[in-house]
Amino acid sequence: MDIQVGNIVKLKKQHPCGSFEWEVLRVGADFRLKCTGCGHQIMIPRKNLEKSVKGIR
């Protein structure tokens, strides 16, 4: 899966704020994502992210 910094990814599960979309801030073994709805940032392992991505914008 080709995910780059700056991409917006749509995940299968909804964030508690109501948004499905996250901005990619860091790429590597782990990804740093920022919620486009509330600005919350998380680190998620590559394996988990690749499994839960619905689409890339």
C-alpha positions in Angstrom: 0.0 0.0 0.0 1.4 3.4 -1.1 0.6 5.9 1.7 2.6 9.1 1.7 2.9 12.0 4.2 0.0 14.5 3.5 -2.4 11.9 2.3 -5.9 11.7 3.8 -6.9 8.1 4.6 -10.5 7.0 5.3 -10.6 4.2 7.9 -13.3 1.6 8.5 -14.1 2.6 12.1 -15.4 6.1 13.0 -13.5 8.3 15.5 -15.6 9.3 18.5 -15.8 12.9 17.2 -17.6 11.5 14.1 -14.9 11.7 11.5 -13.7 8.8 9.4 -10.8 10.7 7.8 -7.2 11.1 9.1 -4.2 13.0 7.7 -0.9 11.2 7.6 1.9 13.1 9.4 4.6 10.5 9.6 5.4 7.3 7.7 7.6 4.4 8.7 7.2 1.2 10.8 4.5 3.3 12.6 2.2 5.9 11.2 1.3 9.2 13.0 -2.2 10.2 12.1 -4.2 13.4 12.8 -8.0 13.3 12.9 -9.4 15.8 10.4 -12.4 16.4 12.7 -10.9 17.2 16.1 -7.2 17.3 15.5 -6.4 14.3 17.9 -3.1 12.6 16.9 -2.3 8.9 17.3 0.5 6.5 16.4 -0.6 3.2 14.8 1.5 0.3 13.6 1.8 -0.2 9.8 0.1 -3.6 9.9 -2.9 -2.3 11.8 -3.3 0.7 9.5 -3.1 -1.2 6.3 -5.8 -3.6 7.5 -8.2 -0.7 8.5 -7.8 1.6 5.5 -10.9 1.9 3.4 -9.5 4.5 0.9 -6.8 7.1 0.2 -7.5 10.6 -0.9 
